[in-house]
Amino acid sequence: MVDPASLANQPAPGRESGSCTLCCKVYDNPEVGRVAGSWCQHCLPGRSCKIYPDRPGECRDFFCLWMTQGSSARNGGRTRRASS
């Protein structure tokens, strides 16, 4: 039997973050010295992460609601994002 908790931090089939970088702004991340509301210094907003292959564990382990549950809140980078 599958433990539901083990699925909470896994992307839904076929989901990729694409060019969305909103998580690089809206969450605190002490590993990179960033507070919520400011862009991470490694982020290229709306494009990607400059250190993606070597990103911190907190970034590597995070998947937003759209990624994990297929919410229609965001459609794979086709909706508007905060950019400032």
N, C-alpha and C positions, 0 to 999 in steps of 0.2 A: 504494500500500500504506500502511496506517495504522501509524504508529510507536506501539508500545505505551506508550512513555514519555509520549506526548502525552495519553494517556487517564488516566494515574495521578492527575491533579489535576482531574478532571471528575466531576460527579455522574452517577450512573447514571440512565437515563431514569426519570422519574416520582418521583425522590427529592428531598425537601426536608427541611431540618432541623426545621421546625415549631417546637415549643416547647422542643426540646432545647437546653440551654446548657452541657452538660458540658465542651465544649472550652474554655469560658471559665474553667475551673477547673483542668483537669488538665495543661495545657501552659504552659511559660514563654512569655511574650510581652514582650520588652524594649520594644517600641514603645509599650506602655501601662504599663510599669513593674510588670509582674506576674510573680510566680514561681509555678511549679507548686504546686498545693495551696491556693491562695487565689483567691477570686472576683475577677474583673476589676471595677474600680470602675464600669464602664459596663454591667455585666450585671444583668439582672433575672432571677435564677435561676428556671429552669423556665418562663420567659415569652419573653424576647427581649433584644436589645441596645439600649440607649438611643441609641447613635450608629450604628446599623446602616447607614444610607445613606452615612455618612462614616467607617466603620470602617477601621482601619489595613490596609495591604496584607497583612500576615501573617495577619490574620483573614480577609480577603477571599479569599486564595489557599488557605486550608485547607479540606479536605473529609475527614471521618473515614472509616474503613473502611466503615461502614454506607452512607454516601453514595456512595462510589465503587465498591464491589464488591458491594453488596447482601447483606452478611453478615446472618445472622439474629440477631446479637448485640444488636441494638436494633431495635424495630419501630416506627419513625416516631413516637416520643414515647409509646408505650404501655407502656414498661417503667419500672422504678424508676430514679431517678437520685440521685447524691449531692447533698445540698442544704445541707450545713453545712461 
